[in-house]
Amino acid sequence: MRDTNRVWLLAQRPDGRPDAECFEFVERDVPDPDRDEVLVRTLYMSVDPYMRGRMRDAESYADPWEVGEPMQAGVVGEIVASNHPRWEEGDVVTGNLQWADYAVAGGHELTRVDPDVAPVSTALGVLGMPGRTAYFGLLDVGEPTPGDTVVVSGAAGAVGSVVGQIAKEAGCRVVGVAGAEEKVDWLTDELGFDAAINYEDEDVHGALREAAPDGVDVYFDNVGGPVTDAVFRELNVRSRVVVCGQIALYNATEVPTGPRKLTQLIQKRARVEGVLVSDYADRFAEATDRLGRWVNDGTVQYRETTTDGLENAPDAFLGLFDGVNVGKQVVKVADRE
C-alpha cells in the first residue's frame, strides 16, 4: 500500500469547456474502514461524458460535485482491508468511488467482478455501465426488429460501439456516425457496421441518404447537435429515437434555442425517449450475463483507450471532448497484487 492517498478534488466549476484549473490533486491519509465497510485500492477508474454535468451547480439525474470535495467515478478495485462479512482481502469489486488511490465503501455498495470472465477493466465498459446502457437503451427503448435501419451517433464510443453490434445481432442494418477515419474504419472493418460516416469530413445528411436509402427506423443519439438535426430529416414513420447523450452541447454556455425539429415528428409519428441505465438496476445481472456471453463468443467486440496514472485522470476526461478515445476511456491506476 501507498503511505498516502492521492485524491482529485473539484477545484472550481467550469464556465464552458473545463480545463486543468478545474482540478486539484492533493494527498491525504489512507482512510480506515468502519464496521461493515471495506477499503478499496483503485485498479481502474472510468471517465465519462456525463461527469461534465456533475461539475455544474444544477439539478440533474446525478448530484453535482461540491467544490473542494473529491470527484467520483466508476472504479474497479481490489479490497485491501475488510470489516464486512461478505468481502475478503483480494476480492475484486466495482462501485461508484472516488478519483483516488484508495476509497472506503459500504459493503452493500459494491459488486463483485470475476477476473476469469474478462479483463477486470471491462466492468467499467462493455460489461459495465456503458454496455448496459447500450443493451437496455437499444432493446427496451429502441425496440429494433429484423430489417430495421439503426443509426448510431458517437458510434465509436463506449456505448455506441456496443449499440451497433447488438443491432447487427438483432438483424438490423447499422450505420454509425463518428469523428475520424480511424473510427470509421474500426466500425466497418472490425465491428461489422454496414456503413459509417465521418462527420468531420462529410456532409452527414447527404452521406446518410446514401448509407440509409430506406430511411431510419431507430436512432440512438449520443451526441445531439447538427448530427442529430441531420438524422431527424431521415426518420421513418413510427421510428424510435433513443436519447442517451448530448455531448455536443455539454460545454455550451448558452443552450441553442430549440428543439427545432419536432415538426418532423408529427408527420413521421416518431417516438423520442431518453434512457437512464439506473432505471434498469433490477435487471443489471441479465445484461451483464448476456453481454459477457456475447463478448466471449465474439458477437460483441470492444476496445479500450487506457491512460496510465491517476495523476493523468483530468487529461483523460478532457480528451473525451476532443474525441481522442476509441471505445471506452479508462485510467489505469495500479496493477493487481
HUMO-V435785 format. One line per field, one symbol per residue. ss: DSSP state (A for helix, B for strand, O for the rest). psi: psi as a letter, one per 40 degrees, with the letter a starting at -180 (. if undefined). burial: b if it has 24 or more other ideal C-beta (glycine too) atoms within 12 Angstrom, else e. Layout:
ss = ???
psi = ???
burial = ???
This chain:
ss = OOOBBBBBBBOOOOOOOOOAAABBBBBBBOOOOOOOBBBBBBBBBBOOOOAAAAOOOOOOOOOOOOOOOBOBBBBBBBBBBBOOOOOOOOOBBBBBBBOBOBBBBBAAAOBBOOOOOOOAAAAAOOOOAAAAAAAAAAAAAAOOOOOOBBBBBOOOBOOAAAAAAAAAAOOOBBBBBBOOAAAAAAAAAOOOOOBBBBOOOOOAAAAAAAAOOOOBBBBBBOOOAAAAAAAAOOBBBBBBBBBOOOAAAOOOOOOOOOOOOAAAAAAAOOBBBBOOAAAAAAAAAAAAAAAAAAAAAOOOOOOBBBBBOAAAAAAAAAAAAAOOOOBBBBBBOOOOO
psi = iidihhhhihdihigbhiadeeihhihiihihiaheiihhhhdiiihidddddeeigihaehiiihheiiiiihihihhehhfhediiheihiiihaigidiihiideeihihheediiddeeebdeaddddddddddddddfiiheihhhhifeeaddddddddddddefihhhihafiddddddddddeeidiihhedeihddddddddgdeahdhhhhedaadddddddeeiihfihhhhdifdeedehdhhihaieeddddddefihhhihhddefdeedddddddddddddeedhiiihhhhhhdeeddddddddeefdihahhihhdiii.
burial = eeeebbbbbbbeebeeebeeebbebbeeebbebeeebbbbbbbbbbbbbbbbbbbbeeeeebeebeeeebbbbbbbbbbbbbebeebeeebbbbbbbbbbbbbbbbbebbbbbeeeebbbbbbbbbbbbbbbbbbbbbbbbbbbeeebbbbbbbbbbbbbbbbbbbbbbbebbbbbbbbbeebbebbbebbbbbbbbbbeebebbebbeebbeebbbbbbbbbbbbbbbbbbbbbbeebbbbbbbbbbbbbeeeeeeeeebeebbeebebebbebebeebeeebeebbebbbebbeeeebbbbbbbbeebbbbbbbbbebbebebbbbbbbbbbeee
